[in-house]
Amino acid sequence: MLRMNVIGNPGVHRTGAELESAMSHFVRRSRIAALLAASVIASPAIAQEKLRDLATFLSGHLTATGQFQNYHDGSTRGVRVDIHGAPVGNAFKLVEDTVYSDGEKQHRVWRFSKVAEGRYVGQRADLIGEANVVAHGNRIEITYRAHVPTKDGKTHDLNFMETFVFTQSGTADYQLHVSLLFVPVGDAHLTVRKRPG
């Protein structure tokens, strides 16, 4: 929807429209990372146990709700993500189903592997390389680059920085910052909650 608004304005350069489209794509792909931190920080004990087993805390059902702000035109887009995590062999899988305020829906899958105490790598089809995950104290940081396609068939390589901070039992504060090279493109703020059972 944001992309259409930009394209409909003849005073906006086409590159802006492409980035606008890229923005809607990247937001839906990065929500899974929200699961990662949210699940991990879903318990106060986790902040003090140095996250010995991330998969344990990612297992189950989580939800994330919030908004993404587009720096190009100042607009916002609401988003809700339903997250399901489960161990798979020595790794774990996260499945996310995202619904946006304009009715758009997306389905994405992550696979994370532990490489050291408090450190993980993540894989997803659109990533450039792997996502790096660092867990320390009550804070989780995830960084990666991803190919973000536009509807005209072009792609932009965007940088993502996701930060999760434990705020209270079962709740995590999620911040996402997206940039093209060194130019900020947008950010998102979500609240992630681990659902009982």
C-alpha positions as CSV (number, residue, x, y, z in Angstrom):
1,M,0.0,0.0,0.0
2,L,2.8,2.4,0.8
3,R,4.5,1.6,-2.5
4,M,1.3,2.5,-4.4
5,N,1.1,5.8,-2.6
6,V,4.7,6.7,-3.6
7,I,4.2,5.6,-7.2
8,G,1.0,7.7,-7.5
9,N,3.0,10.8,-6.6
10,P,4.7,12.1,-9.8
11,G,7.0,14.3,-7.7
12,V,8.7,11.2,-6.2
13,H,11.7,9.7,-8.1
14,R,11.3,6.1,-9.1
15,T,14.1,5.0,-6.9
16,G,12.1,6.1,-3.9
17,A,9.2,3.9,-5.1
18,E,11.5,0.9,-5.4
19,L,12.8,1.4,-1.9
20,E,9.3,1.9,-0.6
21,S,8.3,-1.5,-2.1
22,A,11.5,-3.0,-0.7
23,M,10.5,-1.8,2.8
24,S,7.2,-3.7,2.9
25,H,9.1,-6.9,1.8
26,F,11.9,-6.6,4.4
27,V,9.5,-6.0,7.3
28,R,7.7,-9.2,6.7
29,R,10.9,-11.2,6.4
30,S,12.5,-9.9,9.5
31,R,9.7,-10.6,12.0
32,I,11.0,-14.1,12.5
33,A,14.1,-12.7,14.1
34,A,11.7,-11.1,16.6
35,L,10.7,-14.5,17.6
36,L,14.2,-15.4,18.3
37,A,14.9,-12.8,20.9
38,A,11.4,-12.7,22.3
39,S,11.4,-16.3,23.0
40,V,14.8,-16.2,24.5
41,I,14.0,-13.3,26.8
42,A,10.6,-14.6,27.7
43,S,11.8,-15.5,31.2
44,P,13.6,-13.4,33.8
45,A,15.9,-16.3,34.5
46,I,17.2,-16.3,31.0
47,A,18.9,-12.9,31.5
48,Q,20.9,-14.5,34.3
49,E,21.6,-17.9,32.8
50,K,23.5,-16.7,29.8
51,L,21.1,-18.4,27.4
52,R,22.6,-21.9,27.6
53,D,20.1,-23.4,25.1
54,L,18.3,-20.9,22.8
55,A,16.1,-23.6,21.3
56,T,14.5,-24.3,24.6
57,F,13.2,-20.8,24.9
58,L,12.2,-20.5,21.2
59,S,10.0,-23.6,21.4
60,G,6.3,-22.9,21.5
61,H,3.9,-20.1,20.4
62,L,4.7,-16.4,20.4
63,T,3.0,-13.3,19.1
64,A,4.5,-9.9,18.1
65,T,2.5,-6.7,17.4
66,G,3.6,-3.2,16.5
67,Q,4.3,-0.8,13.7
68,F,6.9,-0.1,11.0
69,Q,7.8,3.5,10.2
70,N,9.0,4.4,6.7
71,Y,11.5,7.2,6.7
72,H,10.8,8.1,3.1
73,D,7.3,9.4,3.6
74,G,6.8,9.2,7.4
75,S,4.0,6.6,7.0
76,T,3.4,3.7,9.4
77,R,2.1,0.2,8.8
78,G,0.6,-2.1,11.5
79,V,1.8,-5.7,11.8
80,R,1.0,-8.8,13.8
81,V,3.2,-12.0,13.7
82,D,2.3,-15.4,15.0
83,I,5.4,-17.4,15.7
84,H,5.9,-21.1,16.2
85,G,9.3,-22.6,17.2
86,A,10.5,-26.2,17.6
87,P,13.8,-28.0,17.8
88,V,14.9,-29.9,14.7
89,G,17.9,-32.2,15.3
90,N,20.7,-30.0,16.6
91,A,19.1,-26.8,15.3
92,F,15.7,-25.2,15.6
93,K,13.1,-23.9,13.2
94,L,10.9,-20.8,13.5
95,V,7.8,-20.4,11.4
96,E,6.2,-17.0,11.2
97,D,2.8,-16.0,9.8
98,T,2.5,-12.2,9.3
99,V,-0.6,-10.1,8.7
100,Y,-0.4,-6.4,7.9
101,S,-2.9,-3.7,8.5
102,D,-3.7,-3.5,4.8
103,G,-4.5,-7.2,4.7
104,E,-1.3,-8.5,3.2
105,K,-0.1,-11.9,4.5
106,Q,3.3,-13.6,4.5
107,H,4.7,-16.9,5.5
108,R,8.4,-17.2,6.4
109,V,10.7,-19.9,7.9
110,W,14.1,-19.5,9.7
111,R,16.6,-22.2,10.8
112,F,19.0,-21.3,13.6
113,S,22.1,-23.2,14.8
114,K,24.2,-22.7,17.9
115,V,27.9,-22.1,17.2
116,A,29.2,-21.1,20.7
117,E,27.9,-20.1,24.1
118,G,25.5,-17.2,23.4
119,R,26.2,-17.2,19.7
120,Y,24.0,-18.5,16.8
121,V,23.8,-18.3,13.1
122,G,20.5,-18.1,11.2
123,Q,19.6,-19.2,7.7
124,R,16.8,-18.0,5.4
125,A,16.4,-18.2,1.6
126,D,16.8,-14.4,1.0
127,L,19.9,-13.7,3.2
128,I,23.3,-12.7,1.9
129,G,25.4,-15.1,3.9
130,E,24.1,-15.9,7.4
131,A,22.5,-13.9,10.2
132,N,24.7,-13.4,13.3
133,V,23.0,-13.7,16.6
134,V,24.6,-12.7,19.9
135,A,22.9,-13.2,23.3
136,H,24.2,-11.5,26.4
137,G,22.5,-10.6,29.6
138,N,18.9,-9.6,28.9
139,R,19.8,-8.5,25.4
140,I,19.7,-10.2,22.0
141,E,21.3,-8.7,18.8
142,I,20.8,-10.0,15.3
143,T,22.5,-8.6,12.3
144,Y,22.2,-9.6,8.6
145,R,22.0,-8.5,5.0
146,A,19.1,-9.6,2.7
147,H,18.0,-9.3,-0.9
148,V,14.7,-7.4,-0.8
149,P,12.8,-7.7,-4.1
150,T,10.5,-5.1,-5.6
151,K,7.4,-5.9,-7.6
152,D,9.2,-4.7,-10.8
153,G,11.7,-7.6,-10.5
154,K,14.6,-5.5,-9.0
155,T,16.2,-6.2,-5.7
156,H,17.9,-4.0,-3.0
157,D,20.5,-5.4,-0.6
158,L,19.5,-4.0,2.8
159,N,21.2,-4.1,6.2
160,F,19.2,-5.2,9.3
161,M,19.9,-4.7,13.0
162,E,17.5,-6.2,15.4
163,T,17.7,-5.7,19.2
164,F,15.6,-7.5,21.8
165,V,15.5,-6.5,25.4
166,F,13.7,-8.3,28.2
167,T,11.3,-6.0,29.9
168,Q,9.2,-8.3,32.2
169,S,8.3,-11.9,32.5
170,G,7.1,-13.3,29.2
171,T,7.6,-10.0,27.3
172,A,10.3,-8.6,25.1
173,D,10.8,-5.1,23.5
174,Y,11.9,-5.4,19.9
175,Q,13.6,-2.7,17.8
176,L,14.5,-3.1,14.1
177,H,16.7,-0.7,12.1
178,V,17.0,-1.0,8.4
179,S,19.5,0.8,6.1
180,L,20.7,0.9,2.5
181,L,24.4,1.2,2.8
182,F,24.7,3.8,5.5
183,V,21.4,5.5,4.8
184,P,18.6,4.8,7.3
185,V,15.5,3.5,5.5
186,G,13.1,2.7,8.3
187,D,12.5,1.2,11.7
188,A,10.0,-1.0,13.6
189,H,9.0,-1.3,17.2
190,L,7.1,-4.4,18.4
191,T,6.1,-6.0,21.7
192,V,6.7,-9.8,21.7
193,R,4.9,-12.1,24.1
194,K,5.3,-15.8,24.7
195,R,1.9,-17.5,24.8
196,P,1.2,-20.0,27.6
197,G,1.0,-23.7,26.7
